[in-house]
Amino acid sequence: MALAAPALRRYLLLLAQEHLEFRLPEITSLLSLYGGQFSSEQEIRVNSPFWILSIPSEEMARGLMKRTVCAKSIFELWGHGRSAGELYACLKNYPMDKMLPYLQSDSTYKVHIHTFNKTLTQAQKIKKIDALEFLPFKGKVNLKNPEHIFWILEDYGMDPNNVPEEPFHLYFGRWIADGQRELIESYSVKKRHFIGNTSMDACLSFIMANHGRVKPNDVVYDPFVGTGGLLISSAHFGAYVCGADIDYNTIHGLGKASRKNQKWRGPDENIRANLRQYGLEKYYLDALVSDSSRPIWRKGMLFDAIITDPPYGIREATRRTGSQKETVKSAERSTDNHIFVSSSYHLSDIFFDLLKFAAEYLVMGGRLVYWLPIYRPEYTEEIIPRHPCLKLISNCEQMLSSHTSRRLITMEKVKEFKDQDQHSYLLDGQYMPYRGHNSFREKYFSGVTKRIAKEEKDNQK
Ligand SMILES: C[S@@+](CC[C@H](N)C(=O)[O-])C[C@H]1O[C@@H](n2cnc3c(N)ncnc32)[C@H](O)[C@@H]1O
């Protein structure tokens, strides 16, 4: 006999209005990490700050909030409607046995009002709270330290120039937990010990770890590790982290500093010190000086997630070590036989190599999360690199300028890597679009971007 699926309960998620495209993959990935799946009775309005989720338990809701940086808070939803009347009717239908445990006479509570796209006066707020007197509140009001907090949430739409008198939608629920938005401040790059020109912003680093479904005791690898910004967020979630970078100075914390008013890196400016700054040193495995176009890992070595920001050639060079052959040919071999030539590393090759590496070195079900630079006028979904062992999970755009952006690509390993999978990405007739990645740098700097923007502006006149 098949087991009955657990009954789903309704929760209201209040989301931050930032990185909008990244929110759904974050929430979906995190729910799947806790054994749930994304399900909603309403059609999710991707840009709205309010989503109703149907999930099996409060425990799952709390788990989600321990990880999300995209959502601010979650509530047990008691009722909602398109007008105050509809909300009250819905609340009157909410089962009494689910309400009563939170309304007992020996408990304390408060009601909070949150409005989106409108500010209410204190008097308006009090009127709305008083209108809920039909609910059987028996406890004492305590504004400072209540046991239970109930929220009225009102949605006045997305248009700040056209705010309606009455909200489009109203919700009422019991607050359960806040998300991890404070990590954005406490891990801010501004206060970080060791930074570089391309250190990843804290919020996006946490989003990447969440898209990658990083979990405690995982081993996470960044093949373009730089200052280790992406290791920090994974280590915060309890994963053991390691990385590689072609740049000796970056790995050893030597050379020029990236901070204004500081010429050289200080004695302890390195990746380990960054992890130590946040009490995460115990999660640091190591970082190696290594060229990611020539993987050094033995067969059978497996990572739970690969989370990385490869070079796009804008603020850092795309390069790789020259081959022995090339080196000899150009007679640029140093006296101690060390290969010192670095040749340019085409963007398309960087992504091919990265996908092949992930296909080979990820555990089954493990995720690759990386940024792909995009020249927007030429973007089609076809140019997202593919690999037969990797399934595309999400693809979210972050604008860089009017004509350039980068896309956060998340892929999951769904098939064991076999030797014949080495080059199969070339077989599906999409080789040409991939070559397009190579010219990103030229287009970024060529002035094409500025010229198109000017033409568009002129056309609007
Ligand atoms: C965008 S940065 C990564 C920044 C990093 N996420 C951080 O938080 O500092 C890309 C890094 O890739 C490194 N890199 C470039 N070519 C490489 C190669 N062939 N193999 C390994 N690393 C390489 C660069 O030295 C640079 O540190």
The ligand as a Tripos MOL2 file, in Angstrom:
@<TRIPOS>MOLECULE
LIG
   27    29     1     0     0
SMALL
NO_CHARGES

@<TRIPOS>ATOM
      1 C1         36.8340   36.4170  -10.9820 C.3       1 LIG1
      2 S1         38.2880   35.9400  -10.1540 S.3       1 LIG1
      3 C2         37.6830   35.0270   -8.7960 C.3       1 LIG1
      4 C3         37.4310   35.9030   -7.5880 C.3       1 LIG1
      5 C4         37.0100   35.1260   -6.3660 C.3       1 LIG1
      6 N1         35.6740   34.5990   -6.4980 N.3       1 LIG1
      7 C5         37.1100   36.0030   -5.1230 C.2       1 LIG1
      8 O1         36.1280   36.0690   -4.3460 O.co2     1 LIG1
      9 O2         38.1580   36.6250   -4.9220 O.co2     1 LIG1
     10 C6         38.9700   34.7500  -11.2110 C.3       1 LIG1
     11 C7         40.2610   34.1300  -10.7240 C.3       1 LIG1
     12 O3         40.6550   33.1430  -11.6800 O.3       1 LIG1
     13 C8         42.0690   33.0870  -11.6960 C.3       1 LIG1
     14 N2         42.4750   32.4110  -12.9480 N.ar      1 LIG1
     15 C9         42.5900   32.9210  -14.2150 C.ar      1 LIG1
     16 N3         42.9640   31.9530  -15.0700 N.ar      1 LIG1
     17 C10        43.0580   30.8030  -14.3500 C.ar      1 LIG1
     18 C11        43.4020   29.4600  -14.6700 C.ar      1 LIG1
     19 N4         43.7230   29.0950  -15.8990 N.pl3     1 LIG1
     20 N5         43.3880   28.5390  -13.6710 N.ar      1 LIG1
     21 C12        43.0860   28.8820  -12.3930 C.ar      1 LIG1
     22 N6         42.7730   30.1530  -12.0250 N.ar      1 LIG1
     23 C13        42.7590   31.1000  -12.9820 C.ar      1 LIG1
     24 C14        42.4950   34.5420  -11.5900 C.3       1 LIG1
     25 O4         43.8090   34.6290  -11.0830 O.3       1 LIG1
     26 C15        41.4290   35.0910  -10.6080 C.3       1 LIG1
     27 O5         41.9190   35.0680   -9.2880 O.3       1 LIG1
@<TRIPOS>BOND
     1     1     2 1
     2     2     3 1
     3     2    10 1
     4     3     4 1
     5     4     5 1
     6     5     6 1
     7     5     7 1
     8     7     8 2
     9     7     9 1
    10    10    11 1
    11    11    12 1
    12    11    26 1
    13    12    13 1
    14    13    14 1
    15    13    24 1
    16    14    15 ar
    17    14    23 ar
    18    15    16 ar
    19    16    17 ar
    20    17    18 ar
    21    17    23 ar
    22    18    19 1
    23    18    20 ar
    24    20    21 ar
    25    21    22 ar
    26    22    23 ar
    27    24    25 1
    28    24    26 1
    29    26    27 1
@<TRIPOS>SUBSTRUCTURE
     1 LIG1         1 GROUP 0 **** ****
